[in-house]
Amino acid sequence: MSAAEIPKSTNILVIGGGPAGSYAAAALAREGFEVTLLEREHFPRYHIGESMLPSCRPFMRFIGAEQKVIDYGFCVKVGAALKFNQTKREGYSDFINPDPNKAAWNVVRMIILLVKHRLMPLDKVRAEFDEILLRNASENDVRVCEGVSVNTINFSTKNDKQPVSAEWKSDTGATGEIKFKWLVDASGRNGIMSTKYLKNRKFNTALRSVAFWGYWTGAGMYAPGTSRENATWLEALTDESGWSWFIPLHGGRVSVGIVLKEESSRAKKASLSGPDINAQHYHNQLKLVPGVMKLLAGATFLGEVKSAGDYSYSATGYAGPNYRIAGDAGAFVSITFMSVDGVLKHEQIDPFFSSGVHLAFSSGLSAASSIAASIRGQCSEAEAIKFHTDKTGTSYTRQDGPKLVLSAYRQITSQSVPVLSDIEEDNFDRAFEFIRPIIQGAADTDPTVTEEMLQATMDFCEHALGLTDPEMHEAVASRIDPQLMAEDGPILGPKDVAAIAGGDEETEAVLRRINSRKAVESLVDWQPNFRGESFNGLSIFLERGNLGLRRTPVVA
């Protein structure tokens, strides 16, 4: 749709056509609301690929996009193998057992690179993942306008915290203003509301890493001929300085990357010289991941190494009077990198836990639900604002899993120490089972994952940084009730553990470790209430035609 067709006013304005914006727009339009979406780029746009979570499927099902993604033929992701320790067998997170429909996908969103290397014909480019979501929004009666940037938001003269219109400019030079009653800011990393007006973005520099990656053809695959065939492979470097990813993509391509702590990478590159230090550095690090090298035997490198440095951010709030912030505009873990044409870009790269699209969908749905609830009078706008901020903040904390990432890095850089594996186990399967709600995105989408389980999971992530040994377990067992240490014993919360330990640090460490693995439960389908999770007495009611928030029944 051209700039000339941008209306003077709309009921709901969505800024940004990425996964969060496209999702929120489609969800609202399917409820019969008038929605206009302004996207500064013309799709397909340059964007790095991503290994998705199974949780993305029910999100897409609700807006009618799941079958479109299935039909496109992206590379199916049946699970992920993780080799954190070169002396142990790799662990495995199975996405399809017992339900094959829980498979996810590795989606390619690197449009320019694919066309450049003639790996995808031009007539297929427009079917890529972000494109599917944006076109799905359009097919659901969202007025989609591409090539249109929003640089200024105007606020009500009666309430200077309530946005009422946006000034836009198209890439053809046309300008204008569009009035609205409701705003969804899904403007990505730029986050116009957070950065320009609210100024409430906070950066987290605890995990400063750098990534180097490239694309290959003709590589092997993990576990051919088994139910795990062609799964994603993640592996720690033998020198304990970082880790690597091997992600199969459709069309016979794979993405292979190396992630190092920033200071370690800098030290390794110091001795290199020549016209392409990054390429030398990348191939040197690949020699430190024997599992990846085995998979790349006979493969052809496509000839370009991309580099990146990461950062993460969040906001102190994600909503206000008649506006919601969703996706990258509010909180994200992202990567800075050089694009193919040499222009500096900022995009997400999250091969470790692949939470980016999940967070975009979750916050997009929360934004749509809370707006619908306010319009329909299901709650006050103040209640809807608080719900969206709490829901988005909670999802970000769970899915980003900073404590889990820290414990994973601890294991990678201290491979002889049992950080994630149980004592004397030969792999990390038990740990991966335990943290599966985060790895698979079930924390937000699975009703069987209880609040107690989620709290226990986060406790595990935190206390995996602490260490215990067999002697410590034996000593603690001699001075507390043995049932508390039994596998079928009660699950203890943090307060209970602290009370039992009574200040005994060894007892507390052992009990926390034991309880960290007791919250495993099989994962089943999504339910219509978006896990039924309640914030301040409200939960999302996920039913087409009645999307919104409902009061949580009070249990006597």
Secondary structure, DSSP 8 states (H G I E B T S, - for coil): --GGG--SEEEEEEE--SHHHHHHHHHHHTTT--EEEEESS-SS-----EE--TTHHHHHHHTT-HHHHHHHT-EEE-EEEEE--TTS--EEEESSSS-GGG-EEEE---HHHHHHTTSS-HHHHTTSHHHHHHHHHHHTT-EEEESEEEEEEEE-SS-TTSEEEEEEEETTS-EEEEEEEEEEE--GGG-HIIIIII--EEEE-SS-EEEEEEEEES---SSTTSTTTT-EEEEE-TTSSEEEEEEE-TTSEEEEEEEEEHHHHHHHHTT--SS-HHHHHHHHHHTT-HHHHHHTTT-EE-S--EEEEEEEEEES-SEETTEEE-GGGT-EEEEEEE-TTS-EEEE---TTT--HHHHHHHHHHHHHHHHHHHHTTSS-HHHHHHHHHHHHHHHHHHHH-HHHHHHHHHHHH-TTS-SSS-TT-SSSHHHHHHTHHHHTSHHHH-TTS-HHHHHHHHHHHHHTTS---HHHHHHHHTTS-GGGGSTTS----HHHHHHHHTT-HHHHHHHHHHHTTS---------TTGGG--BTTEEEE--TTS-EEEE-----
